[in-house]
């Protein structure tokens, strides 16, 4: 399985970005697709996740501002990020959690300027 993320960039505080992550390869259900983030000097943390059945989960820090969605036909997961804050600055990684194995994409940088 390969994961290709895109959509990061530089945005002013209060702005929006949408991240996309396309998965290819042997993707079986059930599975969970997720976005994690890692800021400099911090551990990687879960931002949001969504099951193949559409159940979502969010970190408290992003609830109400971020929305995760997926298109199972395209094997793609999205993260819509609104009302961005400087503390959202991080490298964002997408992941696919299968029952037997976890897969990670290369990160995409999101920088929010104040």
Residue pairs with C-beta under 8 A, 6 or more apart in sequence:
1 23
1 24
1 25
1 26
1 27
1 96
1 98
1 103
2 23
2 24
2 25
2 103
2 105
3 21
3 22
3 23
3 94
3 95
3 96
3 103
3 104
3 105
3 106
4 21
4 22
4 24
4 105
5 19
5 20
5 21
5 92
5 93
5 94
5 105
5 106
5 107
5 108
6 19
6 20
6 21
6 108
7 17
7 18
7 19
7 20
7 108
8 17
8 19
8 92
8 108
8 109
8 110
9 17
9 109
9 110
9 111
10 111
10 112
10 113
11 17
11 84
11 110
11 111
11 112
11 113
12 112
12 113
13 84
13 85
13 86
13 112
13 113
13 114
14 83
14 84
15 84
15 112
16 80
16 81
16 82
16 83
16 84
17 81
17 84
17 110
18 78
18 79
18 80
18 81
19 35
19 78
19 79
19 81
19 92
19 94
19 108
19 110
20 76
20 77
20 78
21 33
21 35
21 76
21 77
21 78
21 94
21 105
22 74
22 75
22 76
23 33
23 75
23 76
23 77
23 96
23 103
24 75
27 75
27 96
27 98
28 98
28 99
29 52
30 51
30 52
30 53
30 99
31 51
31 52
31 96
31 97
31 98
31 99
32 49
32 50
32 51
32 52
32 96
32 97
33 49
33 50
33 52
33 70
33 77
33 94
33 95
33 96
33 97
34 46
34 47
34 48
34 49
34 50
34 68
34 77
34 94
34 95
34 96
34 97
35 46
35 47
35 48
35 49
35 68
35 77
35 79
35 92
35 93
35 94
35 95
36 44
36 45
36 46
36 47
36 92
36 93
36 94
36 95
37 44
37 45
37 47
37 88
37 90
37 91
37 92
37 93
37 110
38 44
38 45
38 90
38 91
38 93
38 107
39 87
39 89
39 90
39 91
42 90
44 93
45 59
46 57
46 59
47 58
47 59
47 62
47 66
47 79
47 92
48 56
48 57
48 58
48 59
48 62
48 66
48 67
48 68
48 79
49 56
49 57
49 68
50 56
50 57
50 68
50 69
50 70
50 77
52 70
52 72
54 70
56 68
58 66
58 68
61 87
62 81
62 88
65 81
65 82
65 83
65 84
66 79
66 80
66 81
66 82
67 79
67 80
67 82
68 77
68 78
68 79
68 80
69 77
69 78
69 80
70 76
70 77
70 78
71 78
77 94
79 92
81 88
81 110
84 110
84 112
85 112
86 112
86 113
86 114
87 112
88 110
88 112
89 110
89 111
89 112
90 110
91 107
91 108
91 109
91 110
92 107
92 108
92 109
92 110
93 104
93 105
93 106
93 107
93 108
94 104
94 105
95 102
95 103
95 104
95 105
96 102
96 103
97 103
